């Protein structure tokens, strides 16, 4: 389950073999969940795995900045995804 300020709980049964490494909330109060099996998006409608191919699926960190850019750390470097969908990769 994911917990939000104010006590709201969004249940999310973690898929088998998935280990959560980090969680960040965006401006819409949806959660971006970094895992050892890729990126997941969790909101009031449910959870779904990000379908976009990423430079690495073994994620170690996730953050959302005030522009809405999604920053991800992985075992192979860092990358960012802009709201437009543009991906920038910084090899590690």
N, C-alpha and C positions, 0 to 999 in steps of 0.2 A: 504494500500500500504506500501511496505517497501522501505526505502530510503538508498542508498549507497553513499559513498564518490564519488564525481565527478558528482553528480546530477542524476545518473541512478535511475529510479523508477521501481520496480517490482510490478505490481498490484496483490493483493491477497484479494479476497473477503472473509472476515472472516466468517466461518460457523456460523449459528444461535446459540446463546447461548455461544459462545466461547469468552472469555476475555483474551487478551494478557497480560501476566505479565512480560515478559522479552524477549529479542532478542539477539542472539550472532551470529557473522559471523565466518565461518570456513576458512581454508586456500584456499578453492576453491571458496570463495566469496558467498557461499550458506548461508542461514539464518536458524538457529535453533530457533524455536519459542516456548517458554514455555507458556502454557495457563492453564486455570482452567479445561480443558478437555483433557489434555495430551500434547504430544510433536509433533510439526509439522516441516517438512523440506521443505524449500522454495528455489527453484533455478530457473534458466531460463526456465526450462521445466514445472514449475508449483509448486503447493503445494500438499503435501500429509501428512496424519497423520502417525506417527510412529506406525507400526503394532506390534512391540515388547511389550509384557506385562511389565509394570513398577510397582515398589512397590507402587506408588501413581500416579494418573492421575492429581491431583491438584498441579500443579507446580508453584513455586514462583520465581525461578531464573534459569538461564542457562548461562554457560560459556564454551569456548573451549580453552584448553591450547595448548602450542607449540608442544606437542606430538600428538595432534589431539584427545585427550581424551575429552569427553563431560561430564561436571559436571552439575548435576541438583539438585536444592533444591526443597523440597516439604513440604507439611503440615505434612508429616510423616517421615522426615529425609532427608538425602542427599544420592545421589548415583552417580556413574560414569559409563560411557559406553566407553570402549576402542574401537579403530578402528576394532579390531578382533571380536567385539561383546560381549566380556566378560563384565558382569555387576557386580559391587561391590556395596553393600548397607550398609549404615551407619545409623542405626535406630536412630530416634530423640527423 
